[in-house]
Amino acid sequence: MENSKTKTKTVEKEKLVAETLNGRFAMIGLIAALGAYLTTGQIIPGFV
């Protein structure tokens, strides 16, 4: 017996691509912040 109230949610391909890119850029930002800190000792170089 099927339950007529169950629905399958689908995610649009554009949203999946957007979230993937957002995650990748966030990781690049973290790596850039870590690199700046390791080389200069400051999170934002030039800002005291």
Beta strands, then each sheet from edge to edge (+ up, - down):
end
